[in-house]
Amino acid sequence: MLVKEYRICMPLTTEEYRVGQLYTISKHSHQESEKGEGVEVVKNEPHEDPVHGPGQFTEKRVHLSSKLPSWARAVTPRIFYITEKAWNYYPYTITADSHSLQCSFLPKFSIYIETKYEDNCGDSENIFHSDKILGDHEVSFLDIAFDEIPERYYRSLEDPRFFSSAKTGRGPLREGWRQHTKPIMCSYKLVSVKFEVWGLQTRVEQFVHKVIRDILLIGHRQAFAWVDEWCGMTMEEVRRYEQETQEATNELIGLVAPAISVSEVGQPTATHSAPASAPSTPLSDEAPEFLAPPKTRPRK
């Protein structure tokens, strides 16, 4: 199992991001869905936890078959999806066990993500106090403005170096913005990837972490770039937006014309949480090195 901690700062407050996160996940999921492909929401309902209080339970199926790169399609079945069961108790979220995010045909592959949100610039140490981790783990700061994302996912309108919010006056973000920007908050994400197949475990786990790193950057960039769309929405309004958008997305995936479009909608014991990353998996079309054929082979 490979464990890494990612820290992603945002020019927002944790209370603002509570709304922004829900809006961004819903909108992006709808944008990335099409007939037979995308994020199907199976359940999205309130859930009460004895320790952390009220939260939200979600169960999703992320259908990915045609979105996989060619090298992955060669080794996966035609019908491929990831099942995600999650409990969200904002600002603390955690997946409960290794089966919360699991591939439909690879029982030895799982992802575990624990998340905490705080109003600081990512300087809280040992924030998870997790007894599940033995020894030190790598901590990576991800910069939404200056860390690179895959080229085909780049949108100039979503680039924090150029985006300026009309409603909040925040942005563009300049070099060193984390040290002087107010307000500022940080998403702390403890990510564990496990692939128990001898000979491939280390390479697969490293590759999946790279994918997750890209997902986190893209999602947080969009949350900031879309701030003028969700800023000022109440929790009731964003939950209504979430429900209506999910219904439209489910209908789209189910080969039925959507009842609404996103543009028509007005512009959460050990707990569990849906990783916000699943809808937008930016996989490379190039096979990772460990799956590539040898460059030279002796002739028979």
C-alpha positions in Angstrom: 0.0 0.0 0.0 1.3 3.4 -1.0 0.2 6.3 1.2 0.7 10.0 0.4 -0.8 13.2 1.9 -1.8 16.0 -0.5 -2.3 19.6 0.7 -4.2 21.9 -1.7 -4.7 25.5 -0.7 -7.6 27.7 -2.0 -8.3 31.4 -1.8 -11.6 30.6 0.0 -12.9 29.9 3.4 -13.8 26.4 4.4 -17.4 27.5 4.8 -17.4 28.9 1.2 -15.7 25.7 -0.1 -18.5 23.6 1.4 -20.8 25.0 -1.2 -18.2 25.3 -3.9 -17.2 21.7 -3.7 -20.8 20.4 -4.0 -21.5 22.7 -7.0 -18.2 21.8 -8.7 -18.6 18.0 -8.4 -22.2 18.2 -9.8 -21.4 20.4 -12.7 -18.2 18.6 -13.7 -19.9 15.2 -13.5 -22.6 16.4 -15.8 -20.1 17.9 -18.3 -18.1 14.7 -18.4 -21.1 12.4 -18.9 -22.7 11.1 -22.1 -24.8 8.2 -23.2 -23.7 5.2 -21.3 -20.7 6.9 -19.7 -20.2 9.2 -16.7 -21.1 9.3 -13.0 -24.4 7.6 -12.0 -25.7 8.6 -8.6 -27.3 5.5 -7.0 -28.0 7.1 -3.6 -27.6 10.5 -2.1 -29.3 10.8 1.3 -28.7 12.2 4.8 -26.9 10.1 7.4 -26.4 10.6 11.1 -23.1 9.7 12.8 -22.9 9.3 16.6 -19.5 11.1 16.7 -19.6 13.7 13.9 -23.3 14.3 13.7 -25.3 14.8 10.5 -23.7 14.0 7.2 -24.5 12.8 3.7 -24.3 9.3 2.3 -23.6 8.8 -1.4 -23.2 5.8 -3.6 -22.0 6.4 -7.2 -21.0 4.3 -10.2 -18.4 5.9 -12.3 -18.7 4.4 -15.8 -15.4 4.7 -17.6 -15.2 2.2 -20.4 -14.9 4.5 -23.4 -12.9 7.1 -21.5 -10.1 4.7 -20.7 -6.9 5.1 -22.8 -6.2 2.5 -25.4 -3.7 0.6 -23.3 -6.2 0.3 -20.4 -9.1 -0.8 -22.7 -6.9 -3.6 -23.9 -6.8 -5.2 -20.4 -10.2 -4.3 -19.0 -13.7 -5.6 -19.8 -16.1 -3.7 -22.1 -18.3 -2.8 -19.1 -16.1 -1.1 -16.6 -17.1 1.1 -13.6 -15.9 2.1 -10.2 -18.3 1.9 -7.3 -17.9 4.6 -4.7 -19.7 4.5 -1.4 -19.0 7.5 0.8 -20.1 9.4 3.9 -19.4 13.1 4.1 -19.2 15.0 7.4 -17.8 18.4 6.4 -15.2 19.6 7.2 -14.1 16.1 8.1 -14.6 13.3 5.6 -13.2 9.8 5.4 -13.7 6.6 3.5 -14.3 3.8 6.0 -12.7 0.8 4.5 -10.9 -0.6 1.5 -14.1 -1.3 -0.4 -15.4 2.3 -0.4 -13.8 3.0 -3.8 -13.2 -0.3 -5.7 -12.9 -1.4 -9.2 -15.7 -3.6 -10.5 -13.4 -6.4 -11.8 -10.2 -5.9 -9.8 -11.0 -7.0 -6.2 -7.3 -6.5 -5.1 -7.3 -2.9 -6.1 -8.7 -0.2 -3.7 -8.4 3.5 -2.9 -8.9 5.0 0.6 -9.1 8.8 1.0 -9.4 10.7 4.2 -10.0 14.5 4.1 -9.9 17.4 6.4 -10.5 21.1 5.6 -9.0 23.9 7.7 -8.7 27.7 7.4 -4.9 27.9 7.0 -2.2 27.7 4.4 -1.4 24.0 4.9 0.8 24.3 7.9 -1.0 21.9 10.2 1.2 19.0 11.0 0.0 15.4 11.9 -3.5 16.5 11.2 -4.8 13.0 10.7 -3.3 11.3 13.7 -4.0 8.1 12.0 -3.1 4.8 13.6 -3.6 3.1 10.2 -0.3 4.4 9.0 3.0 3.0 10.1 6.0 5.3 9.8 6.3 8.5 7.8 4.4 9.2 4.6 5.2 11.7 1.8 3.5 15.1 2.0 3.0 17.0 -1.3 1.8 20.6 -1.6 -0.2 21.0 -4.8 -0.4 24.6 -6.2 -3.6 25.2 -8.2 -2.0 28.1 -10.1 1.5 26.9 -10.9 1.5 23.1 -10.9 1.1 21.6 -14.3 -2.0 19.6 -15.4 -2.3 17.4 -18.5 -2.4 19.6 -21.5 -5.7 18.4 -22.9 -7.4 19.3 -19.6 -6.1 22.8 -19.6 -8.7 25.6 -20.1 -7.5 29.3 -20.1 -10.7 30.4 -18.4 -10.0 28.0 -15.5 -6.4 29.1 -15.1 -6.0 30.7 -11.6 -3.0 32.8 -13.0 -5.5 34.7 -15.2 -8.9 34.3 -13.6 -10.3 37.2 -11.6 -13.6 36.8 -9.7 -16.1 39.6 -10.4 -18.1 38.8 -7.2 -15.2 38.3 -4.7 -12.4 40.3 -6.3 -10.0 37.4 -5.8 -7.4 36.4 -8.3 -5.4 36.3 -10.4 -3.0 34.3 -8.3 0.6 35.3 -8.4 3.8 33.5 -7.4 3.9 33.1 -3.7 0.1 33.6 -3.4 -0.3 31.1 -0.5 1.9 33.3 1.8 -0.1 36.5 1.4 -3.6 35.6 0.2 -6.6 36.1 2.5 -8.8 34.3 3.0 -7.1 31.0 2.5 -8.0 27.4 3.3 -6.4 24.0 2.8 -7.7 20.6 1.7 -5.7 17.9 3.5 -6.1 14.6 1.8 -4.6 11.3 3.0 -4.6 8.9 0.1 -3.9 5.2 0.3 -3.7 3.1 -2.9 -3.5 -0.7 -2.7 -3.0 -3.1 -5.6 -2.1 -6.5 -4.3 -0.6 -8.2 -7.4 2.9 -9.4 -7.1 5.3 -7.8 -9.6 3.0 -4.9 -10.4 2.0 -3.5 -7.0 4.6 -0.7 -6.7 4.3 0.5 -10.3 0.5 0.5 -10.4 0.2 2.3 -7.0 2.6 5.0 -8.1 0.8 5.4 -11.4 -2.6 5.7 -9.7 -1.2 8.3 -7.3 -0.1 10.4 -10.3 -3.7 10.2 -11.7 -5.1 11.2 -8.3 -2.7 14.2 -8.1 -4.0 15.4 -11.5 -7.6 14.9 -10.5 -7.2 17.0 -7.3 -5.5 19.8 -9.2 -8.2 20.0 -11.9 -11.1 19.8 -9.4 -9.7 22.5 -7.1 -8.9 24.8 -10.1 -12.5 24.5 -11.3 -13.9 25.2 -7.9 -12.1 28.5 -7.9 -12.7 29.4 -11.5 -16.4 28.8 -11.1 -16.7 30.8 -7.9 -18.9 33.5 -9.4 -21.4 30.8 -10.4 -21.8 29.3 -6.8 -20.8 32.2 -4.6 -23.8 33.3 -2.5 -25.7 30.1 -2.8 -27.1 28.6 0.4 -26.7 25.0 1.3 -30.4 24.5 0.5 -29.9 26.0 -3.0 -26.7 24.0 -3.8 -28.4 20.8 -2.6 -31.3 21.5 -4.9 -28.8 22.2 -7.7 -27.0 18.9 -6.9 -30.2 16.9 -7.0 -31.5 18.4 -10.2 -28.1 18.0 -11.9 -27.7 14.4 -10.7 -31.1 13.5 -12.1 -30.2 15.0 -15.5 -26.9 13.2 -15.5 -28.4 9.9 -14.6 -31.0 10.2 -17.4 -28.1 11.1 -19.8 -26.1 8.1 -18.8 -29.2 5.9 -19.0 -29.6 6.7 -22.7 -32.6 9.0 -22.1 -32.6 12.7 -23.1 -31.9 14.8 -20.0 -34.9 16.6 -18.5 -32.8 19.7 -17.8 -29.5 21.2 -18.7 -27.0 22.5 -16.2 -27.4 26.0 -17.5 -31.1 25.9 -16.5 -30.3 25.5 -12.8 -29.8 28.6 -10.6 -26.6 29.7 -10.6 -20.6 16.1 4.8 -17.3 6.5 14.7 -15.1 6.5 11.7 -16.9 8.4 9.1 -16.8 8.1 5.4 -16.5 10.4 2.5 -16.7 10.4 -1.2 -13.4 11.5 -2.7 -14.3 14.5 -4.9 -12.0 13.3 -7.5 -13.8 10.3 -9.0 -15.8 12.0 -11.8 -12.8 13.4 -13.7 -10.2 10.8 -14.1 -7.6 12.3 -16.5 -5.8 9.2 -17.7 -3.0 9.4 -20.1 -3.3 7.8 -23.6 0.2 6.5 -23.3 0.7 3.3 -21.4 2.7 3.6 -18.3 6.3 2.2 -18.6 5.5 -1.0 -16.7 2.8 -2.0 -19.3 4.8 -1.0 -22.4 6.3 -3.7 -24.5 10.1 -4.1 -24.3 11.9 -1.8 -26.8 13.9 -4.7 -28.3 13.0 -8.3 -28.5 15.2 -11.1 -29.8 13.9 -12.6 -33.0 12.8 -16.3 -32.8 
